[in-house]
Structure formats: structure tokens, C-alpha cells
Amino acid sequence: MPAAPTTPKGRRTRDQLVTAGRAVFARDGYVNARMGDVATEAGISMGGLYRYFENKEDLFAQVIEDLHEQLFEASASREHNFRDDPYQSLLASNHGYLEIYSENRDLMRAFIQAAHVEKRFQDIWWHMRNRHVERFVGALSRSHGITEIDGVKVQLHVESMACMAEQSAYIWFAQDDLHDGAVSLDDAARSITHCWYTTFFPPRAG
């Protein structure tokens, strides 16, 4: 695998290629994307491209790694304290996640496609979702002492909610042309947050 660039010019060129890769993968999907199209998009020779990325898989892995960091950071609510106001914290977290997902809907569709045809991207997808799950499991335990619900470990409940959020985002945004009408970010965030909140903070009797 090519070594990471050490000069400012090299880092700028690599960033330029990643940006071009994002555009090509979003436009053509993972399977149909070609390195030649990335080179053209970036205005760089094929030889120049291969000095930074060994193949299409390596380039896409970098693109997805960058996107994952965006999603992870956007879904961390810093405006609301999860211990004191879990609903608003969840709402802000879900809205942040959905906003980045929506902005990168074509790229996320390409990522799901890649995860179905390449084990490398299946593993990346699995790591991404587990990172989100583990963060929330830890937050529930630290802030609210919640480790199980109805006799089931909270990890399983969080995984089910993560699946719901991920699949909802995919249907509403990555496959929006199949959905009956556009779904607003605010409505999407409120809908998902209601499910999360009532699962972990159900109304108390009396």
C-alpha cells in the first residue's frame, strides 16, 4: 500500500483525490466506479493516482473512513446533557446523524452496495455500527444506570434501535426516489427519537 504523503503538496493531492473519489462513488456507485474517472475528476494522471492509492478498494475505504468520522461526530450531542435531558440529547444526536446521512445519501448507497460485494466493507460497516452502539450503551450505564430492560441486556436493545435508525435513513434518504414523498430531517429525527426514548425511558406507571 502506498505510504502516506509527508509533504504539504502530497497531502493536498491526496485530499484532492479523496474528494474526487467521493464525487465518482456517489455518482456511479461502488461497483461501476472506475479509477480512471477519479483521475479525470481530480485532474491527475493515472500514475499520480496510483502513487497515493493502490486500487479502488483502498480509495473507497478512505472515503468511507472520513464519512464515518463525520457521522460519529455529528451524532454526539454536545448542546444537551444526556443525564439531565435525555430526550433533547437524543433528538440532537439523531438530527446530526440524519443530516450528514442525507447530505451523503448517494455515497451511503454506494457503501451499502460495497458491503454486499466486498468483505472488507462489510467489516468496516460492522465496525461503524458497533462504535455507535458501544458509545450509547456506555452512556446509558454511566448516566442512568441502565444495563438491561425487561430482563434483556441493554446492548441488544441498542442494537435493535441502531438497526431501525440505519435502515430508516437508508429508506428515507438513500432510496428516497422509492419512498412516497420526501421526509424532512425534522420529522425523521422526531420519529426516530420517539422510538429511542420510549424504549429506554418508558413512561412510569402512576
C-alpha positions in Angstrom: 0.0 0.0 0.0 1.4 3.5 -0.8 2.9 5.3 2.1 1.0 8.4 3.5 2.3 11.6 1.9 4.7 13.6 4.1 4.8 16.9 2.3 2.0 19.6 2.3 1.7 19.2 -1.5 1.4 15.5 -1.2 -1.3 15.8 1.4 -3.2 18.3 -0.7 -3.0 16.0 -3.7 -4.3 13.0 -1.6 -7.1 15.1 -0.3 -7.9 16.2 -3.8 -8.1 12.5 -4.8 -10.4 11.6 -1.9 -12.7 14.5 -2.8 -12.8 13.3 -6.4 -13.4 9.8 -5.3 -16.4 10.9 -3.2 -17.9 12.5 -6.3 -17.3 9.5 -8.5 -18.6 6.9 -6.0 -21.6 9.0 -5.2 -22.4 9.4 -8.9 -21.6 5.9 -10.2 -21.9 3.6 -7.1 -19.1 1.4 -5.9 -19.3 -1.4 -8.4 -19.4 0.9 -11.5 -16.8 3.5 -10.3 -13.5 3.4 -12.2 -10.1 4.8 -11.1 -9.8 6.4 -14.5 -12.9 8.5 -13.7 -11.4 9.5 -10.4 -8.2 10.6 -12.0 -10.2 12.7 -14.6 -12.4 14.2 -11.8 -9.2 15.2 -9.9 -7.3 16.4 -12.9 -4.5 14.0 -12.1 -2.8 11.3 -14.2 -3.4 7.6 -13.5 0.2 7.3 -12.5 -0.3 10.1 -10.0 -3.4 8.5 -8.6 -1.7 5.1 -8.0 1.1 6.8 -6.1 -1.5 7.5 -3.4 -4.0 4.6 -3.6 -3.2 1.1 -4.7 -6.7 0.4 -6.0 -10.4 1.3 -5.9 -10.9 -0.5 -2.7 -8.2 1.5 -0.9 -9.6 4.8 -2.1 -13.2 3.9 -1.2 -12.0 2.8 2.3 -10.5 6.2 2.8 -13.7 7.9 1.6 -15.8 5.9 4.0 -13.5 6.3 6.9 -13.8 10.1 6.5 -17.6 9.9 6.2 -17.8 7.6 9.3 -15.9 10.2 11.4 -18.4 12.8 10.2 -21.4 10.7 11.1 -19.8 9.8 14.5 -19.1 13.4 15.4 -22.4 14.7 14.2 -24.3 12.1 16.3 -22.6 13.2 19.5 -24.9 15.8 21.2 -22.9 18.5 23.0 -25.6 21.0 23.4 -27.7 18.9 25.8 -26.7 16.8 28.8 -27.8 13.2 28.3 -28.1 12.7 32.1 -30.3 15.8 32.7 -32.3 15.9 29.4 -32.1 12.6 27.6 -34.8 13.4 25.1 -33.2 16.6 23.8 -29.8 14.9 23.7 -31.2 12.0 21.7 -33.1 14.4 19.4 -29.9 16.5 18.7 -27.9 13.3 18.1 -30.3 11.8 15.7 -30.8 15.0 13.8 -27.0 15.3 13.4 -26.6 11.8 12.2 -29.5 12.1 9.7 -28.3 15.4 8.4 -24.9 14.0 7.4 -26.5 10.8 6.1 -28.9 12.9 4.0 -26.1 15.1 2.6 -24.2 12.0 1.6 -27.1 9.8 0.6 -25.6 8.7 -2.7 -22.3 7.8 -1.0 -24.1 5.8 1.7 -26.0 3.9 -1.0 -22.6 3.1 -2.6 -21.3 2.0 0.7 -24.2 -0.4 1.3 -23.6 -1.8 -2.2 -19.9 -2.3 -1.4 -20.7 -4.0 1.9 -22.7 -6.6 -0.1 -19.9 -7.4 -2.5 -16.7 -6.9 -0.5 -16.0 -8.4 2.9 -13.6 -5.5 3.6 -16.5 -3.1 3.5 -18.8 -5.4 5.4 -16.2 -5.4 8.2 -16.0 -1.6 8.0 -19.8 -1.3 8.2 -19.9 -3.6 11.2 -17.2 -1.6 13.0 -19.0 1.6 12.3 -22.3 0.5 13.7 -20.7 -1.2 16.7 -18.8 2.0 17.5 -22.1 3.9 17.7 -23.8 1.1 19.7 -21.0 0.8 22.3 -21.0 4.6 22.8 -24.7 4.6 23.6 -24.5 1.5 25.8 -21.8 3.2 27.8 -23.8 6.4 28.1 -26.9 4.6 29.4 -24.8 2.9 32.0 -22.9 5.9 33.2 -25.7 8.5 33.1 -28.7 6.4 34.0 -27.5 3.1 35.4 -29.5 1.2 32.7 -27.9 -2.1 31.9 -30.9 -4.2 31.0 -34.6 -3.7 30.0 -37.3 -6.4 30.6 -34.6 -8.9 31.6 -32.7 -8.4 28.3 -29.2 -6.8 28.2 -29.4 -3.2 27.1 -26.8 -4.0 24.3 -29.4 -5.9 22.4 -32.0 -3.2 22.7 -29.4 -0.6 21.5 -28.5 -2.8 18.5 -32.2 -3.1 17.6 -32.6 0.7 17.7 -29.4 1.2 15.7 -30.8 -1.1 13.0 -34.0 0.9 13.0 -32.3 4.2 12.6 -29.8 3.0 10.0 -32.5 1.3 7.9 -34.9 4.2 8.2 -32.1 6.6 7.0 -31.4 4.3 4.1 -35.1 4.1 3.0 -35.9 7.8 3.6 -32.7 9.3 2.0 -30.5 6.8 0.1 -33.7 5.3 -1.6 -35.7 8.5 -1.5 -37.0 8.0 -5.0 -38.8 4.8 -3.9 -40.4 6.5 -0.9 -43.8 8.0 -1.2 -42.8 11.7 -0.7 -39.8 13.4 0.8 -39.2 13.0 4.5 -38.0 16.2 6.3 -35.0 16.0 8.6 -37.0 17.3 11.5 -39.8 14.7 11.1 -37.2 11.9 10.6 -35.3 12.9 13.7 -38.5 13.2 15.8 -39.8 9.8 14.7 -36.6 8.0 15.4 -36.1 9.8 18.7 -39.5 8.8 19.9 -38.6 5.2 19.3 -35.3 5.5 21.1 -36.7 7.5 24.0 -39.7 5.3 24.8 -37.5 2.2 24.6 -35.0 3.4 27.2 -37.2 5.8 29.2 -40.7 4.4 29.2 -43.5 6.3 31.0 -43.7 5.3 34.6 -47.0 4.0 35.9 -48.8 6.3 38.3 
